[in-house]
Amino acid sequence: MKVYSPDKKWPEPYRSVIEELKKIIDPVTGSDILDSGVIAGLEVSGDTLKIWLRFESHAEYNIIGESPIAYSKIIGDIMERFALVKFDNVYVYDLGNNVVGKFENKKGYKAEDISQERV
C-alpha cells in the first residue's frame, strides 16, 4: 500500500485513479474524499485496484451512527467508478486491513457487456 499524500508525486496509473477519486464526495464533509481525509492509501497493479479507507469497521457500525452510512456510500461510489469500468478487481479495505468492499471479475466481463437498459 502506498500511503496517500496530496503532495506526493504519483506515477501515471495512480494519477488517473486519484483524479477519479477527486470526483467522489464525502457525504459528511461535502468535500471530495481525498480532501476530507477518507483515503488512507492505495495500490494500483495492472487490472487490480486496492484502496484503504481511514476507518475501522465494527459490527455496531451497521446499526448506529451517521459515519457507517457515509462509508457505505463512499464504498459504493468507488465500486461504481472503478469496478469493471477501469479495473477487473477492486478491493476496499478499512485500517484493520479488513475487506469492506470487493469486486472480482472472474468471468471476464467487459463494461460493454452491461447495457444501461438492463441496469
N, C-alpha and C positions, 0 to 999 in steps of 0.2 A: 504494500500500500504506500502510495505517495501522499504525504500529509498535505492537505490543501492550504495554500497561502496565496493571497491575491497578488503579492509582489514577485512570486516565483516565475522564472522563465520556463514555460511549458513546451514540450515537443509538440509537433503538429497534431497527432491523434488526440492529445489531451486538450489542445486549444479548441478544437471543434466541439468536444464534449462540454467544455467549460462555457462556450458561447451558448450552447443549448440549455445548460443549467441556469444561466442568467435569465432565461425566459420563464422559469418555474417560480411562482410566487409563494412565499411562506404566508399561509392564511392568518397567522398570529401577528406577525410584524407588518405585513403588507409590502415588504421588500423582497427582492429575489433571494433564493435560498443560499446563495453564496455570501451576499452582504449580511444576511441575518445570522450567519454562523452555523447553519444546519449541516453543511458538508464538512466532515472531518478529514476525509481522504478519498482517493480514487485510484483505480488501476485500469489501464486500457491495454489489452493484449489481443491483437488480431480481431476475432469476432466476439470477444468477451469484454464486458464492462462490469467492473465492481465498484460500488460506491459505499462508503461508510458514513452514516449519519451520526451526528453528535447527540446521541441519547442512548439510554439503556432501556431495553424492553423488559417489562414485568407483567405478569398476568393481571394485576389490578388495574393497569393502564387500559385494559379493554373495557372496563366498566365505569371508570370515573375520569373526570377531568377533560379539559379542552385540548391539551397537548397531544394525547393519543389520536384524536380525530384529525388534528393538523398533520401529524406524521403520517397517518394513513393516506391523507390526500396527497402529501408530497411523494410518498412511495408510489401511489397510483399515477401521478403525473410523470414521474421518472420512467415508469414502465411504458406509459403511453408514448412518450417521446423517443425512447431508445429501443425497446424490445421489438424485435422483428424488423423495425424500420431501419435501424442503424447497426444493431448487434444481434447475433443469434442467441447469445447468452447474456443475461443481465442478472446481477445479484446485488441486493441491497442489504447491508449489514448494520447492526447497531454497534455501539462502542465495545460491547462484550463479544464481538465477532459472531453474534447470532444472526442467522439469515432471517430478515423480516420481509423480504420480497425476492421472488425468484422466477425467472423465465428461462426455460431451456428449449430451444428449437430442435428437438430430437428428430422430427420428421422432415426437416429440411424445407419448410415452407418459406415462401418469399412474400414480401409486402404486397406484391401484385395479386397474390392468391386470396387476399381478403378484400372483398368488394364492399364498398360503402352501402350497397343495397342489402347486404346480408348482416351488417353490423347493427 
